[in-house]
Amino acid sequence: MIGVLLADPKLERLLTIAKEINDLLVKITAASDYLASPKGTGDFEEVEIARTQLSRDLARDYSDAEELLPSLDAIVAKLEEQARDLENARKMSIGLARIEGLSGTGKQKRFLDDAQSTEAKVSEIENLVGALEALQGDLSSRRRTAHSCPRCSSSNVLYRLTPSELGFTIYKCENCDNAWRITNFTLRSD
């Protein structure tokens, strides 16, 4: 079920838009820095025109993201429902393990293994929901600066939902392969 939800074309489009927004912010910042520098080569008007167009493109991408954010809410709702169902299955497995343990039929271990497996799935879903909520927060706020890698400071950032040892990551540096996510709008390297 998780794989089906992650293959949603609207989610893929949101990840693409997020990458475009980050790239545009890098270019707009570079243009602004150039225009603020006193040693320009006289092509200020051309750079200003380009920066204005990039700002329009940025506004368009944010607008597109706002239109697609409800689909992200729907994916999160489905994942949360799936987590609740799995949590109920885990509790039932624990209950059955206790019953089997009391009756001495020897099936207790199987039910305990099922409960542990289900608990791992619930944890994975909760981590994915956290990553999707971080992506939603990233796209619903109008950032003024691009994300950069906390390890190498590169702004060549890919947006991918990738499972890791510490949960799902959203961002991956194209230069050093560092992966991280943003939680509560602070960088947290995974």
TIRO-2110 file (N, C-alpha, C; in Angstrom, 1 decimal):
// TIRO-2110
0.8, -1.2, 0.0, N, 1, A
0.0, 0.0, 0.0, CA, 1, A
0.9, 1.3, 0.0, C, 1, A
2.0, 1.3, 0.8, N, 2, A
2.8, 2.4, 0.8, CA, 2, A
3.4, 2.7, -0.6, C, 2, A
3.9, 1.7, -1.3, N, 3, A
4.4, 1.8, -2.6, CA, 3, A
3.5, 2.4, -3.6, C, 3, A
2.2, 2.0, -3.5, N, 4, A
1.2, 2.6, -4.4, CA, 4, A
1.0, 4.1, -4.1, C, 4, A
0.9, 4.4, -2.8, N, 5, A
0.8, 5.9, -2.5, CA, 5, A
1.9, 6.7, -2.9, C, 5, A
3.2, 6.1, -2.8, N, 6, A
4.4, 6.9, -3.2, CA, 6, A
4.5, 7.0, -4.7, C, 6, A
3.8, 6.2, -5.4, N, 7, A
3.9, 6.2, -6.9, CA, 7, A
2.8, 7.2, -7.4, C, 7, A
2.1, 7.8, -6.6, N, 8, A
1.0, 8.8, -7.0, CA, 8, A
1.7, 9.9, -7.9, C, 8, A
1.1, 10.1, -9.1, N, 9, A
1.7, 11.1, -10.0, CA, 9, A
1.6, 12.5, -9.4, C, 9, A
0.6, 12.8, -8.6, N, 10, A
0.5, 14.1, -8.0, CA, 10, A
1.7, 14.3, -7.0, C, 10, A
2.0, 13.3, -6.2, N, 11, A
3.1, 13.4, -5.3, CA, 11, A
4.4, 13.6, -6.1, C, 11, A
4.6, 12.8, -7.2, N, 12, A
5.8, 13.0, -8.0, CA, 12, A
5.9, 14.4, -8.5, C, 12, A
4.7, 15.0, -8.9, N, 13, A
4.7, 16.4, -9.4, CA, 13, A
5.1, 17.3, -8.3, C, 13, A
4.6, 17.1, -7.1, N, 14, A
4.9, 18.0, -6.0, CA, 14, A
6.4, 17.9, -5.7, C, 14, A
7.0, 16.8, -5.8, N, 15, A
8.5, 16.6, -5.6, CA, 15, A
9.2, 17.4, -6.7, C, 15, A
8.7, 17.3, -7.9, N, 16, A
9.4, 18.0, -9.0, CA, 16, A
9.2, 19.5, -8.8, C, 16, A
8.1, 20.0, -8.4, N, 17, A
7.8, 21.4, -8.2, CA, 17, A
8.8, 21.9, -7.1, C, 17, A
8.9, 21.1, -6.0, N, 18, A
9.8, 21.5, -4.9, CA, 18, A
11.2, 21.7, -5.4, C, 18, A
11.7, 20.8, -6.3, N, 19, A
13.0, 20.9, -6.8, CA, 19, A
13.1, 22.2, -7.7, C, 19, A
12.1, 22.4, -8.5, N, 20, A
12.1, 23.6, -9.3, CA, 20, A
12.2, 24.9, -8.4, C, 20, A
11.4, 24.9, -7.4, N, 21, A
11.4, 26.1, -6.4, CA, 21, A
12.8, 26.3, -5.9, C, 21, A
13.4, 25.2, -5.4, N, 22, A
14.7, 25.4, -4.9, CA, 22, A
15.7, 25.9, -5.9, C, 22, A
15.7, 25.4, -7.1, N, 23, A
16.5, 25.8, -8.2, CA, 23, A
16.3, 27.3, -8.5, C, 23, A
15.0, 27.7, -8.6, N, 24, A
14.7, 29.1, -8.9, CA, 24, A
15.2, 30.0, -7.7, C, 24, A
15.1, 29.6, -6.5, N, 25, A
15.5, 30.4, -5.4, CA, 25, A
17.1, 30.6, -5.5, C, 25, A
17.8, 29.6, -5.9, N, 26, A
19.2, 29.7, -6.1, CA, 26, A
19.5, 30.8, -7.1, C, 26, A
18.8, 30.7, -8.3, N, 27, A
19.1, 31.7, -9.3, CA, 27, A
18.7, 33.1, -9.0, C, 27, A
17.5, 33.2, -8.3, N, 28, A
17.1, 34.5, -7.9, CA, 28, A
18.1, 35.2, -6.9, C, 28, A
18.6, 34.4, -6.0, N, 29, A
19.6, 34.8, -5.0, CA, 29, A
20.8, 35.3, -5.7, C, 29, A
21.3, 34.5, -6.7, N, 30, A
22.5, 34.8, -7.5, CA, 30, A
22.3, 36.1, -8.2, C, 30, A
21.1, 36.3, -8.8, N, 31, A
20.8, 37.5, -9.6, CA, 31, A
20.8, 38.7, -8.6, C, 31, A
20.1, 38.6, -7.4, N, 32, A
20.1, 39.6, -6.5, CA, 32, A
21.4, 40.0, -6.0, C, 32, A
22.3, 39.0, -5.7, N, 33, A
23.6, 39.3, -5.3, CA, 33, A
24.4, 40.1, -6.4, C, 33, A
24.2, 39.7, -7.6, N, 34, A
24.9, 40.4, -8.7, CA, 34, A
24.4, 41.8, -8.8, C, 34, A
23.1, 42.0, -8.7, N, 35, A
22.6, 43.4, -8.8, CA, 35, A
23.0, 44.2, -7.6, C, 35, A
23.3, 43.6, -6.5, N, 36, A
23.7, 44.4, -5.3, CA, 36, A
25.2, 44.7, -5.3, C, 36, A
25.9, 44.0, -6.2, N, 37, A
27.4, 44.2, -6.2, CA, 37, A
27.7, 45.5, -7.0, C, 37, A
28.7, 46.2, -6.5, N, 38, A
29.1, 47.5, -7.2, CA, 38, A
29.9, 47.3, -8.5, C, 38, A
30.5, 46.1, -8.7, N, 39, A
31.4, 45.9, -9.8, CA, 39, A
30.7, 45.1, -11.0, C, 39, A
29.5, 45.4, -11.3, N, 40, A
28.8, 44.7, -12.4, CA, 40, A
29.4, 45.1, -13.7, C, 40, A
29.0, 44.4, -14.8, N, 41, A
29.6, 44.7, -16.1, CA, 41, A
28.6, 45.5, -16.9, C, 41, A
27.6, 46.1, -16.3, N, 42, A
26.8, 47.0, -17.1, CA, 42, A
25.5, 46.3, -17.6, C, 42, A
25.3, 45.1, -17.4, N, 43, A
24.2, 44.4, -17.9, CA, 43, A
23.1, 44.2, -16.8, C, 43, A
23.0, 45.2, -16.0, N, 44, A
22.0, 45.2, -14.8, CA, 44, A
20.6, 45.0, -15.3, C, 44, A
20.3, 45.7, -16.4, N, 45, A
18.9, 45.7, -16.9, CA, 45, A
18.5, 44.3, -17.3, C, 45, A
19.4, 43.6, -18.0, N, 46, A
19.2, 42.2, -18.5, CA, 46, A
19.0, 41.3, -17.3, C, 46, A
19.9, 41.4, -16.3, N, 47, A
19.8, 40.6, -15.1, CA, 47, A
18.5, 40.9, -14.4, C, 47, A
18.1, 42.1, -14.3, N, 48, A
16.9, 42.4, -13.6, CA, 48, A
15.7, 41.8, -14.3, C, 48, A
15.7, 41.9, -15.6, N, 49, A
14.6, 41.3, -16.4, CA, 49, A
14.5, 39.8, -16.2, C, 49, A
15.7, 39.1, -16.2, N, 50, A
15.8, 37.7, -15.9, CA, 50, A
15.3, 37.4, -14.5, C, 50, A
15.7, 38.2, -13.5, N, 51, A
15.3, 37.9, -12.2, CA, 51, A
13.8, 38.1, -12.0, C, 51, A
13.2, 39.0, -12.7, N, 52, A
11.7, 39.2, -12.6, CA, 52, A
11.0, 38.0, -13.2, C, 52, A
11.5, 37.5, -14.3, N, 53, A
10.9, 36.3, -14.9, CA, 53, A
11.1, 35.1, -14.0, C, 53, A
12.2, 35.0, -13.4, N, 54, A
12.4, 33.9, -12.4, CA, 54, A
11.4, 34.0, -11.3, C, 54, A
11.2, 35.2, -10.8, N, 55, A
10.3, 35.4, -9.7, CA, 55, A
8.8, 35.1, -10.1, C, 55, A
8.5, 35.3, -11.4, N, 56, A
7.2, 34.9, -11.9, CA, 56, A
7.1, 33.4, -11.9, C, 56, A
8.1, 32.8, -12.4, N, 57, A
8.2, 31.3, -12.4, CA, 57, A
8.0, 30.7, -11.0, C, 57, A
8.7, 31.4, -10.1, N, 58, A
8.6, 30.9, -8.7, CA, 58, A
7.2, 31.0, -8.2, C, 58, A
6.5, 32.1, -8.4, N, 59, A
5.1, 32.3, -8.0, CA, 59, A
4.2, 31.3, -8.7, C, 59, A
4.5, 31.0, -9.9, N, 60, A
3.7, 30.0, -10.6, CA, 60, A
3.9, 28.6, -10.0, C, 60, A
5.1, 28.2, -9.6, N, 61, A
5.4, 26.9, -9.0, CA, 61, A
4.7, 26.9, -7.6, C, 61, A
4.8, 27.9, -6.9, N, 62, A
4.1, 27.9, -5.6, CA, 62, A
2.6, 27.8, -5.7, C, 62, A
2.0, 28.4, -6.8, N, 63, A
0.6, 28.3, -7.0, CA, 63, A
0.3, 26.8, -7.4, C, 63, A
1.1, 26.2, -8.3, N, 64, A
0.9, 24.8, -8.7, CA, 64, A
0.9, 23.9, -7.5, C, 64, A
1.9, 24.2, -6.6, N, 65, A
2.0, 23.4, -5.4, CA, 65, A
0.8, 23.5, -4.5, C, 65, A
0.3, 24.7, -4.3, N, 66, A
-0.9, 24.9, -3.5, CA, 66, A
-2.1, 24.1, -4.1, C, 66, A
-2.2, 24.0, -5.4, N, 67, A
-3.3, 23.2, -6.0, CA, 67, A
-3.1, 21.7, -5.7, C, 67, A
-1.9, 21.3, -5.6, N, 68, A
-1.7, 19.8, -5.4, CA, 68, A
-1.6, 19.4, -3.9, C, 68, A
-1.4, 20.4, -3.0, N, 69, A
-1.3, 20.0, -1.6, CA, 69, A
-2.5, 19.2, -1.0, C, 69, A
-3.7, 19.5, -1.5, N, 70, A
-4.8, 18.6, -1.0, CA, 70, A
-4.6, 17.1, -1.3, C, 70, A
-4.0, 16.8, -2.4, N, 71, A
-3.7, 15.4, -2.7, CA, 71, A
-2.7, 14.8, -1.7, C, 71, A
-1.8, 15.7, -1.2, N, 72, A
-0.8, 15.2, -0.2, CA, 72, A
-1.5, 15.0, 1.1, C, 72, A
-2.5, 15.8, 1.4, N, 73, A
-3.4, 15.6, 2.6, CA, 73, A
-4.1, 14.2, 2.5, C, 73, A
-4.6, 13.9, 1.3, N, 74, A
-5.3, 12.6, 1.1, CA, 74, A
-4.4, 11.5, 1.3, C, 74, A
-3.1, 11.6, 0.8, N, 75, A
-2.2, 10.5, 1.0, CA, 75, A
-1.8, 10.3, 2.5, C, 75, A
-1.6, 11.4, 3.2, N, 76, A
-1.4, 11.3, 4.6, CA, 76, A
-2.5, 10.7, 5.3, C, 76, A
-3.8, 11.1, 5.0, N, 77, A
-4.9, 10.5, 5.6, CA, 77, A
-5.0, 9.0, 5.4, C, 77, A
-4.7, 8.5, 4.2, N, 78, A
-4.7, 7.1, 3.9, CA, 78, A
-3.7, 6.4, 4.7, C, 78, A
-2.5, 7.0, 4.8, N, 79, A
-1.4, 6.4, 5.5, CA, 79, A
-1.7, 6.3, 7.0, C, 79, A
-2.3, 7.3, 7.6, N, 80, A
-2.7, 7.3, 9.0, CA, 80, A
-3.8, 6.3, 9.3, C, 80, A
-4.7, 6.1, 8.3, N, 81, A
-5.8, 5.1, 8.5, CA, 81, A
-5.1, 3.7, 8.4, C, 81, A
-4.2, 3.5, 7.5, N, 82, A
-3.4, 2.3, 7.4, CA, 82, A
-2.7, 2.0, 8.7, C, 82, A
-2.1, 3.0, 9.3, N, 83, A
-1.3, 2.9, 10.6, CA, 83, A
-2.2, 2.5, 11.7, C, 83, A
-3.4, 3.1, 11.7, N, 84, A
-4.4, 2.7, 12.8, CA, 84, A
-4.8, 1.2, 12.6, C, 84, A
-5.1, 0.8, 11.4, N, 85, A
-5.5, -0.6, 11.2, CA, 85, A
-4.4, -1.5, 11.6, C, 85, A
-3.2, -1.2, 11.2, N, 86, A
-2.0, -2.0, 11.6, CA, 86, A
-1.8, -2.1, 13.1, C, 86, A
-2.0, -0.9, 13.8, N, 87, A
-1.9, -0.9, 15.2, CA, 87, A
-2.9, -1.8, 15.9, C, 87, A
-4.2, -1.8, 15.4, N, 88, A
-5.2, -2.7, 15.9, CA, 88, A
-4.8, -4.1, 15.7, C, 88, A
-4.2, -4.4, 14.5, N, 89, A
-3.8, -5.8, 14.2, CA, 89, A
-2.7, -6.2, 15.2, C, 89, A
-1.8, -5.3, 15.5, N, 90, A
-0.7, -5.5, 16.4, CA, 90, A
-1.2, -5.9, 17.8, C, 90, A
-2.2, -5.1, 18.2, N, 91, A
-2.8, -5.3, 19.6, CA, 91, A
-3.5, -6.7, 19.6, C, 91, A
-4.2, -7.0, 18.5, N, 92, A
-4.8, -8.3, 18.4, CA, 92, A
-3.8, -9.4, 18.5, C, 92, A
-2.7, -9.3, 17.8, N, 93, A
-1.6, -10.3, 17.8, CA, 93, A
-1.1, -10.5, 19.2, C, 93, A
-0.9, -9.4, 19.9, N, 94, A
-0.4, -9.5, 21.3, CA, 94, A
-1.4, -10.2, 22.2, C, 94, A
-2.7, -9.8, 22.0, N, 95, A
-3.7, -10.5, 22.8, CA, 95, A
-3.8, -12.0, 22.5, C, 95, A
-3.7, -12.3, 21.2, N, 96, A
-3.7, -13.8, 20.9, CA, 96, A
-2.5, -14.5, 21.4, C, 96, A
-1.3, -13.8, 21.4, N, 97, A
-0.1, -14.4, 21.9, CA, 97, A
-0.3, -14.7, 23.4, C, 97, A
-0.9, -13.8, 24.1, N, 98, A
-1.1, -14.0, 25.6, CA, 98, A
-2.1, -15.2, 25.8, C, 98, A
-3.1, -15.2, 25.0, N, 99, A
-4.1, -16.3, 25.1, CA, 99, A
-3.4, -17.7, 24.8, C, 99, A
-2.6, -17.7, 23.7, N, 100, A
-1.9, -18.9, 23.3, CA, 100, A
-0.9, -19.3, 24.4, C, 100, A
-0.3, -18.3, 25.0, N, 101, A
0.6, -18.6, 26.1, CA, 101, A
-0.1, -19.2, 27.3, C, 101, A
-1.3, -18.7, 27.6, N, 102, A
-2.0, -19.3, 28.7, CA, 102, A
-2.6, -20.7, 28.4, C, 102, A
-2.9, -20.9, 27.2, N, 103, A
-3.5, -22.2, 26.8, CA, 103, A
-2.4, -23.3, 26.5, C, 103, A
-1.2, -22.8, 26.3, N, 104, A
-0.1, -23.7, 26.1, CA, 104, A
-0.1, -24.4, 24.8, C, 104, A
-0.6, -23.8, 23.7, N, 105, A
-0.6, -24.5, 22.4, CA, 105, A
0.6, -24.3, 21.6, C, 105, A
1.5, -23.4, 22.0, N, 106, A
2.8, -23.3, 21.4, CA, 106, A
2.8, -22.3, 20.2, C, 106, A
1.7, -21.6, 20.0, N, 107, A
1.6, -20.7, 18.9, CA, 107, A
1.9, -19.2, 19.3, C, 107, A
2.3, -19.1, 20.6, N, 108, A
2.6, -17.8, 21.1, CA, 108, A
3.7, -17.0, 20.3, C, 108, A
4.7, -17.7, 20.0, N, 109, A
5.9, -17.1, 19.3, CA, 109, A
5.4, -16.5, 17.9, C, 109, A
4.6, -17.3, 17.2, N, 110, A
4.1, -16.8, 15.9, CA, 110, A
3.4, -15.5, 16.0, C, 110, A
2.5, -15.4, 17.0, N, 111, A
1.7, -14.2, 17.2, CA, 111, A
2.6, -13.0, 17.7, C, 111, A
3.6, -13.3, 18.5, N, 112, A
4.5, -12.2, 18.9, CA, 112, A
5.4, -11.7, 17.8, C, 112, A
5.8, -12.7, 16.9, N, 113, A
6.5, -12.3, 15.7, CA, 113, A
5.7, -11.4, 14.8, C, 113, A
4.4, -11.8, 14.6, N, 114, A
3.4, -11.0, 13.8, CA, 114, A
3.3, -9.6, 14.4, C, 114, A
3.2, -9.5, 15.8, N, 115, A
3.1, -8.2, 16.4, CA, 115, A
4.3, -7.3, 16.2, C, 115, A
5.5, -7.9, 16.3, N, 116, A
6.8, -7.1, 16.0, CA, 116, A
6.8, -6.7, 14.6, C, 116, A
6.5, -7.5, 13.6, N, 117, A
6.5, -7.2, 12.2, CA, 117, A
5.5, -6.0, 12.0, C, 117, A
4.3, -6.1, 12.6, N, 118, A
3.3, -5.1, 12.4, CA, 118, A
3.8, -3.7, 13.0, C, 118, A
4.5, -3.8, 14.2, N, 119, A
5.0, -2.6, 14.8, CA, 119, A
6.0, -1.9, 13.9, C, 119, A
6.8, -2.7, 13.2, N, 120, A
7.8, -2.1, 12.3, CA, 120, A
7.1, -1.4, 11.2, C, 120, A
6.1, -2.0, 10.7, N, 121, A
5.3, -1.3, 9.6, CA, 121, A
4.7, 0.0, 10.0, C, 121, A
4.1, -0.1, 11.2, N, 122, A
3.5, 1.2, 11.8, CA, 122, A
4.6, 2.3, 11.9, C, 122, A
5.7, 1.9, 12.4, N, 123, A
6.8, 2.9, 12.6, CA, 123, A
7.2, 3.4, 11.2, C, 123, A
7.3, 2.6, 10.2, N, 124, A
7.7, 3.1, 8.9, CA, 124, A
6.6, 4.0, 8.3, C, 124, A
5.4, 3.7, 8.5, N, 125, A
4.3, 4.6, 8.1, CA, 125, A
4.4, 6.0, 8.8, C, 125, A
4.6, 5.9, 10.1, N, 126, A
4.7, 7.2, 10.9, CA, 126, A
5.9, 8.0, 10.4, C, 126, A
7.0, 7.4, 10.1, N, 127, A
8.1, 8.1, 9.6, CA, 127, A
7.8, 8.8, 8.2, C, 127, A
7.1, 8.0, 7.4, N, 128, A
6.7, 8.5, 6.1, CA, 128, A
5.8, 9.7, 6.2, C, 128, A
4.8, 9.6, 7.1, N, 129, A
3.9, 10.7, 7.4, CA, 129, A
4.6, 11.9, 7.8, C, 129, A
5.6, 11.7, 8.7, N, 130, A
6.4, 12.9, 9.1, CA, 130, A
7.2, 13.5, 8.0, C, 130, A
7.7, 12.7, 7.1, N, 131, A
8.4, 13.3, 5.9, CA, 131, A
7.4, 14.0, 5.0, C, 131, A
6.2, 13.4, 4.8, N, 132, A
5.2, 14.1, 3.9, CA, 132, A
4.8, 15.4, 4.6, C, 132, A
4.6, 15.4, 5.9, N, 133, A
4.2, 16.7, 6.5, CA, 133, A
5.3, 17.7, 6.5, C, 133, A
6.6, 17.3, 6.5, N, 134, A
7.7, 18.2, 6.4, CA, 134, A
7.7, 18.8, 4.9, C, 134, A
7.4, 17.9, 4.0, N, 135, A
7.3, 18.4, 2.6, CA, 135, A
6.2, 19.4, 2.4, C, 135, A
5.1, 19.1, 3.0, N, 136, A
3.9, 20.0, 3.0, CA, 136, A
4.2, 21.3, 3.6, C, 136, A
4.9, 21.3, 4.7, N, 137, A
5.3, 22.6, 5.4, CA, 137, A
6.3, 23.4, 4.5, C, 137, A
7.2, 22.6, 3.9, N, 138, A
8.1, 23.3, 3.0, CA, 138, A
7.4, 24.0, 1.8, C, 138, A
6.5, 23.3, 1.2, N, 139, A
5.8, 23.8, 0.0, CA, 139, A
4.7, 24.9, 0.4, C, 139, A
4.2, 24.8, 1.6, N, 140, A
3.1, 25.8, 1.9, CA, 140, A
3.7, 27.1, 2.5, C, 140, A
5.0, 27.1, 2.9, N, 141, A
5.6, 28.4, 3.3, CA, 141, A
6.4, 28.9, 2.1, C, 141, A
6.3, 30.2, 2.0, N, 142, A
7.0, 30.9, 0.8, CA, 142, A
8.4, 31.2, 1.3, C, 142, A
9.3, 30.3, 1.0, N, 143, A
10.7, 30.5, 1.4, CA, 143, A
11.4, 31.6, 0.6, C, 143, A
12.3, 32.2, 1.1, N, 144, A
13.1, 33.3, 0.4, CA, 144, A
14.5, 32.8, 0.1, C, 144, A
14.9, 31.7, 0.7, N, 145, A
16.2, 31.1, 0.4, CA, 145, A
16.1, 29.6, 0.0, C, 145, A
17.1, 29.2, -0.8, N, 146, A
17.1, 27.8, -1.2, CA, 146, A
17.6, 26.9, -0.1, C, 146, A
17.2, 25.7, -0.1, N, 147, A
17.8, 24.7, 0.8, CA, 147, A
19.2, 24.4, 0.3, C, 147, A
20.1, 24.2, 1.2, N, 148, A
21.4, 23.7, 0.9, CA, 148, A
21.8, 22.6, 1.8, C, 148, A
22.7, 21.8, 1.3, N, 149, A
23.1, 20.6, 2.0, CA, 149, A
23.8, 21.0, 3.3, C, 149, A
23.4, 20.4, 4.4, N, 150, A
24.1, 20.7, 5.7, CA, 150, A
25.5, 20.2, 5.8, C, 150, A
25.9, 19.3, 4.9, N, 151, A
27.2, 18.7, 4.9, CA, 151, A
28.2, 19.5, 4.0, C, 151, A
27.8, 19.8, 2.8, N, 152, A
28.7, 20.4, 1.8, CA, 152, A
28.3, 21.8, 1.4, C, 152, A
27.1, 22.3, 1.8, N, 153, A
26.6, 23.6, 1.5, CA, 153, A
26.2, 23.8, 0.1, C, 153, A
26.1, 22.7, -0.7, N, 154, A
25.6, 22.8, -2.1, CA, 154, A
24.1, 23.0, -2.1, C, 154, A
23.7, 23.7, -3.1, N, 155, A
22.2, 23.9, -3.3, CA, 155, A
21.7, 23.0, -4.4, C, 155, A
22.5, 22.0, -4.9, N, 156, A
22.0, 21.1, -5.8, CA, 156, A
21.3, 20.0, -5.1, C, 156, A
20.0, 20.2, -4.8, N, 157, A
19.2, 19.3, -4.0, CA, 157, A
18.2, 18.6, -4.8, C, 157, A
18.1, 17.3, -4.6, N, 158, A
17.0, 16.5, -5.2, CA, 158, A
15.9, 16.3, -4.1, C, 158, A
14.7, 16.3, -4.5, N, 159, A
13.6, 16.0, -3.6, CA, 159, A
13.2, 14.5, -3.9, C, 159, A
13.4, 13.7, -2.9, N, 160, A
13.1, 12.2, -3.1, CA, 160, A
12.6, 11.7, -1.7, C, 160, A
11.6, 10.9, -1.7, N, 161, A
11.2, 10.3, -0.4, CA, 161, A
11.9, 8.9, -0.4, C, 161, A
12.9, 8.9, 0.5, N, 162, A
13.8, 7.7, 0.5, CA, 162, A
13.8, 7.1, 1.9, C, 162, A
13.6, 5.8, 2.0, N, 163, A
13.7, 5.2, 3.4, CA, 163, A
15.1, 5.2, 3.8, C, 163, A
15.4, 5.4, 5.1, N, 164, A
16.7, 5.3, 5.7, CA, 164, A
16.6, 4.7, 7.1, C, 164, A
17.7, 4.5, 7.7, N, 165, A
17.7, 3.9, 9.0, CA, 165, A
17.0, 4.7, 10.0, C, 165, A
16.9, 6.0, 9.9, N, 166, A
16.3, 6.9, 10.8, CA, 166, A
14.9, 7.4, 10.4, C, 166, A
14.4, 6.8, 9.3, N, 167, A
13.1, 7.2, 8.8, CA, 167, A
13.2, 7.7, 7.4, C, 167, A
12.2, 8.3, 6.8, N, 168, A
12.2, 8.7, 5.4, CA, 168, A
12.9, 10.1, 5.4, C, 168, A
13.7, 10.3, 4.4, N, 169, A
14.4, 11.5, 4.1, CA, 169, A
13.7, 12.2, 2.9, C, 169, A
13.8, 13.5, 2.7, N, 170, A
13.1, 14.1, 1.6, CA, 170, A
14.2, 14.7, 0.7, C, 170, A
15.3, 15.2, 1.2, N, 171, A
16.3, 15.9, 0.4, CA, 171, A
17.5, 15.1, 0.2, C, 171, A
18.1, 15.2, -0.9, N, 172, A
19.3, 14.5, -1.2, CA, 172, A
20.3, 15.4, -2.0, C, 172, A
21.5, 15.5, -1.5, N, 173, A
22.5, 16.4, -2.2, CA, 173, A
23.0, 15.7, -3.4, C, 173, A
23.0, 16.3, -4.6, N, 174, A
23.5, 15.7, -5.8, CA, 174, A
25.0, 15.6, -5.8, C, 174, A
25.7, 16.5, -4.9, N, 175, A
27.1, 16.5, -4.9, CA, 175, A
27.7, 15.4, -4.0, C, 175, A
27.2, 15.4, -2.7, N, 176, A
27.9, 14.5, -1.8, CA, 176, A
27.0, 13.3, -1.3, C, 176, A
25.8, 13.2, -1.9, N, 177, A
24.8, 12.1, -1.6, CA, 177, A
24.3, 12.1, -0.2, C, 177, A
24.5, 13.2, 0.6, N, 178, A
23.9, 13.3, 1.9, CA, 178, A
22.4, 13.4, 1.8, C, 178, A
21.7, 12.8, 2.7, N, 179, A
20.2, 12.8, 2.7, CA, 179, A
19.8, 13.4, 4.0, C, 179, A
18.7, 14.2, 4.0, N, 180, A
18.2, 14.8, 5.2, CA, 180, A
16.8, 15.2, 5.0, C, 180, A
16.1, 15.6, 6.1, N, 181, A
14.8, 16.1, 6.0, CA, 181, A
14.7, 17.3, 6.9, C, 181, A
13.7, 18.1, 6.7, N, 182, A
13.5, 19.3, 7.6, CA, 182, A
12.4, 19.0, 8.5, C, 182, A
12.6, 19.2, 9.8, N, 183, A
11.6, 18.9, 10.8, CA, 183, A
11.4, 20.2, 11.5, C, 183, A
10.2, 20.7, 11.6, N, 184, A
9.9, 22.0, 12.2, CA, 184, A
10.7, 23.1, 11.7, C, 184, A
11.0, 23.0, 10.4, N, 185, A
11.7, 24.1, 9.7, CA, 185, A
13.1, 24.3, 10.2, C, 185, A
13.7, 23.2, 10.7, N, 186, A
15.2, 23.2, 11.0, CA, 186, A
15.8, 22.0, 10.4, C, 186, A
17.0, 22.2, 9.9, N, 187, A
17.6, 21.1, 9.2, CA, 187, A
18.0, 20.0, 10.2, C, 187, A
17.7, 18.7, 9.8, N, 188, A
18.0, 17.6, 10.6, CA, 188, A
18.7, 16.6, 9.7, C, 188, A
19.9, 16.4, 9.9, N, 189, A
20.7, 15.4, 9.0, CA, 189, A
20.4, 14.0, 9.5, C, 189, A
20.0, 13.1, 8.5, N, 190, A
19.7, 11.7, 8.8, CA, 190, A
20.9, 10.8, 8.4, C, 190, A
END
